[in-house]
Amino acid sequence: MAEAGGTPVSQQDRREEIRQEVLASGFVRIEELAAKHGVSGMTIHRDLDVLEQQGWLRKVRGGATSTPTALLETSVRARIADAAEEKARIAEHAARLVSPGQVVALDDSTSALAVAERLPALAPLTVVTNFLSVINLLSGEPGLHLIGLGGDYQPSYDAFLGLHTATMARTMRSDVLFMSTTAVVGGHCLHRSQETIQVKRALMETAGKRVLLLDHSKFDRRAVHELAPLTEFDLVVVDAGTPAARLDELRSAGVALEVAER
């Protein structure tokens, strides 16, 4: 496969470029994408179908438009700013579970990044992560042994994702894993990206204690790929803005729940 100018590109790279374009402009036309990427309109249709399944866009007649929730994940900076106070309180609460000498695993969520900010004070620790933002934050910190999980780097998540990253994650054993998710629907964690889910599941498989970090906005979102039921986590930490009815519902379903108070 090649662009119109003759430079070979992979299917994954082409879809990433299309994703970035629709997020930047709000609307893309199929015929223009086909001409730009030097592929058929049917190929672009298939690309848009995949991106729509992942929640990045919505197909319309002749093209596609961005979705409101997709805009929340266009950059790590935007994700960090989203519910920042709630994430900070959740991270402060969750960090109490960390003891010096442990192996701590962190996923590519900004909720886990908030936990990472508190780890230098709890050293010595070994930290395992696929999130480049965490690696950059903790590199050089005294008392922290940092293990980065490599693989395919995805700029939109600032993380290493996919099969190779998941395979490496399964070789690591952590005492505690801190992670988050895009959405919670019907007592289940959901995410847009299958590559992300591969790594999250691998980290869960090798963790002694699984801790899910959920600010209340996660309950108002939707995504297509299921990660796991909330009952698979040893602890779910939510913020005080989570409605009481939601808390009662989760506890009735057998979810181990703690609220990070203000």
N, C-alpha and C positions, 0 to 999 in steps of 0.2 A: 504494500500500500504506500502511496506517496501523495504529498501535497501537490497542488497544481504546478508549483515551481519545480517539482522533481525530487524534493528531499524526502526520504523514507520516514514515515512515522508509524508508530504502533497504534493499534485500535484504542488502547488505554490512553495514550497521549492525545489522540484526536478527541476522545470523549471528554477528557479533562479540559481541553481547549474550548470545546463547545459549552461545557458547564460554566467555565469562567466567563465566556462571552454572554451567556444568557443572564448570569448574575449581574454583570456589569451594565448591560443595556436594558434588561427587563424583557426583551422580546427578540427572537431570532426567526428568520425565514428559512425554510428547508432548502429552497432553490439557491439561496445565497450561501448557505453552509456547504451544499454540494459543490458549488463552483469554487469556493475558497479552499476546500480540502481535497478537491480533485477526485471525488467519489460520487457514486450514484445517489439519487434521491432516496432509493430504497435503503441504502446503507445508512443514510442520515436518519431515516425513520427508525431503523433498529437502534441506532445510538440514542435517539430521543426516548424510545421505549424504555431502555435500560436506565437512563437518567431519571425518567419519570417514576419508575419503580423504586429508585433510591430516594425519591422525595425532593430532588433538586429542581424540578420544573414540572409544568403541566402542558401537555400537548394541546394545541388548538388548531383550527383550520389553517393550513399553510405554514405552520411553525410551532413555536413553543414560548411560554412565558415563565418567568421565575415565580416561585412560591414564597409567601411571606416567611414561613419557617426556615426555608433554605437560606434566606438572607442572614439569619442569625449565625450561620456557620461559615460565612465567607472568609473569615480570618480569625486567627487565634486572638488577636487584639479585641475583636468584637465579642468573641466568646468569653474572654476574661471579664469584660465590662458587664456582660449579661448576668444579673443577679449577683453582683460582686460581694455585697454585704452578706447575703445569705450564705454564699460559698465560704466566706471567711469564718462565719460563726460555725458552720458545719465542720470546717477543717480544724478549727480550734478544739472542738468537741472530739473529733475523731483522733486527733494527734495524741490524746490521752491513752490510747490503746498501744502506743509505741513504747518499747523499752530498749535501753541501750544494748547493743550487741545483736539486735535482730536483723533479719533480712526483710526489707520492706519493698513490695512491688507496687508500682504506680502505672496506671494506664495512660492513654493520651487525652484524658479529659482535663479541663481547666479546674474542675473540682479537686482532682488529684494534684494539680499544680499548686493549688492553695495549701494542700497538706505538705507538699515538698518545701514550701517556704518555711515551714516550722521544724523541719528535720535537722538542720545544723545544730540547733540547741539540744537535740536529743542524742547526739553522737556519743560513742561510735556506732555506726550503722552501715549495712550494705544496702544499697538502693538499686533495684532492677527496674528498668523502664524502656519503653519504645518511643517516648515523647521527647523530641529534641529540645523543646522548651524547658523541660525538667533537667535534661543533661546540661544545657547551657547555664541554667540557674545554679546547679549544685557542683559543677566542675570546679575543682580547686579548693572546695570546702574541707577544712581539716577534720579528720575523724570520719569522713564518709568514703566508703569504697563504692564507686559508681560503675554499674554494669549496663551498657547500652545494648538493646536488642536491635540488631541490624535487619536489613531487608530492603524492600522497595520504599523509597522515600516519597511521601505524598505531601506536597507543599500546602494543600488546602487544610490539612490537619497538622502540619508541622511534625509529622510522626512517621515511623517506619511501620508498614502494614503488610498484610498478605501472608502467603504460605511460608516463606522463608523466616519471617519474623515469628510466626506462630510456632514453627518447628524449634527455633532457638528458645522460645519462652518455655516450651515443655521440658527443656533440660535444666531449668532453674527451679529451685524449691524456696519458696518464701514463707516467712512466719505470718505475715499479714499482707493482704492486698487491698489497696484503696482504689476504687474505680467508680465511674458514673455511666450514664447512658443518655441517649437523646430523648427518649420518651418512656412513659409508663402507662400501659393500657391494660385494663382487666387483670391487674396483678402481675403483669409480665413486662420485662425490660425489652425495648425495641430500639433498633438503630437503623440508619439509612444505608450504611456501607457494610457489605459482606466481608470485605478485607479487614475492616475494623473488628467485626464480630469474631473472625478467626483468631485474632490475637487476644481479645478479651476472654474468650473461652479457654484458650491455652493457659493464660495467667490464672484463671479460676481453678483449672484442673490441678495446678501445682501449689496452690496456696493453703497454708495451714488454717488461716482465718480469712474469710471473705467479707469485706465491708463495702457496702454500696452507699454512695453519697448522692442525695437527691434534694435539690432545692425545689420548692413547690411548683415552679413553672414547668417541670418535667411532666406533671400530670395533665397539662393542658395541650400537649403536643402529640403528634402522630408520626409513625415511621413504619416501614414495611417489613424489616427483617427482625425476627425474634432472637433475643440473646438468651434469656433464662427467666424463670419465674422468680419473684422476689423471695420466695421461701428457700431458694438455693443459697441465699446469703446468710452468714452467721449473724450479721447485724446490718440494718438499714438506718442511716442517720438522715433525718429531715430537718428543715428549718421550722421556726415557730410560726411562719406564715402558712403552713399547711393546714387546711381546714380540719376541724375536729372530727367531722363526719368521715373524712378521708382516713384519718388516723384510726378511728374505730373500725372502719372497714378492713384496713390492713391487719390490725391486731386480731380481728375475728377470723381472718384467713390464715392465721398462724405465722405472720411475719414478725420477726424479732426487730423491734423498733425503738429508737431513741430520738428524742427531740432536742436539737441544739437550741437552747433558750437564748433570748436576747441578753 
